[in-house]
């Protein structure tokens, strides 16, 4: 996650979103995931695999420490 001596925040947040339902970017907002179950469309017989949708909520901007703790533990 470190490219040429600097942190790739996009990859870090993406990784955290696979492990957690919400990642708060302090003073910016929160990225929230919702799982979509696998489904079969009966009309087209097309199978849609399990996935996640990501939503942004600017009202949630107070840090919960997840991002800061991860940075501290992994990058000092």
Residue pairs with C-beta under 8 A, 6 or more apart in sequence:
1 7
1 8
1 11
1 12
1 15
2 8
2 75
7 71
7 75
12 67
12 70
12 71
13 23
13 25
13 31
13 67
16 23
16 66
16 67
16 70
17 23
17 31
17 33
17 52
17 54
20 66
21 32
21 33
21 34
22 30
22 31
22 32
22 33
22 60
22 64
22 66
23 30
23 31
23 66
23 67
24 30
24 31
24 60
24 61
24 62
24 63
24 64
24 66
24 67
25 31
25 61
25 67
26 61
26 62
26 63
26 67
26 68
27 61
28 58
28 61
29 56
29 57
29 58
29 59
29 60
29 61
30 56
30 57
30 60
30 61
31 54
31 55
31 56
32 54
32 55
32 56
32 57
32 60
33 52
33 53
33 54
33 55
34 52
34 53
34 55
35 50
35 51
35 52
36 48
36 50
36 51
36 52
36 53
37 50
38 47
38 48
38 49
38 50
39 47
39 48
40 46
40 47
40 48
41 47
41 48
